[in-house]
Amino acid sequence: MTIGLYTSPRYFDLKKQALAEALAKLGIVAEIVHDDSMNRPSAAEQAFGFEELFKRAKSSATEALKHGVDVGIGIENSLSFIYSANEWYYVICVALKTKDGASTASFTPGISVPEWMIKEVQDGNIKIDALTQRLAGEEDPVVYFSAKTLTRKDLILPALLLAFSKLNLEKTS
């Protein structure tokens, strides 16, 4: 099996590590395919909302399939407001599409983001990682908001495991 990872180069190594670990945990033997043609340009603007997040992740998974792989994966993030909690969250979506048309998506738990930071991102038309870099010297919002207790790989891994399981791609023996 070949798996294409179409994503931005930002945090690529952590995304690939999470994918490799998920495959190992599920007993899936696969080649992870990624070359420069599979680098999605980093979005110039911060993504907001689950709808945009889901759309970007699905689009990236579809784009990965264009490289002749069996499974395409897109990994994207956004700042999303959860109305029932009345809070903003930093969320990552993992989307999978297979060459035979099956697809699914899974989300990471959200990490709470203070309202004042959302306002600064919106008013300054900047991305959240630029803000966390400026405030604390830490570019990755996952590391910043978890007080260095989580990495992006830690957060993405469970979402990958769920997505692969939803498509019954885990080893069944």
Secondary structure, DSSP 8 states (H G I E B T S, - for coil): -EEEEEB-STTHHHHHHHHHHHHHHHT---EEE--GGGB----SS--BSHHHHHHHHHHHHHHHHTTS-SEEEEEEEEEEEETTTTEEEEEEEEEEEETTS-EEEEE---EEE-HHHHHHHHHHT--HHHHHHHHHS---HHHHHTTTS--HHHHHHHHHHHHHHHTT-S---
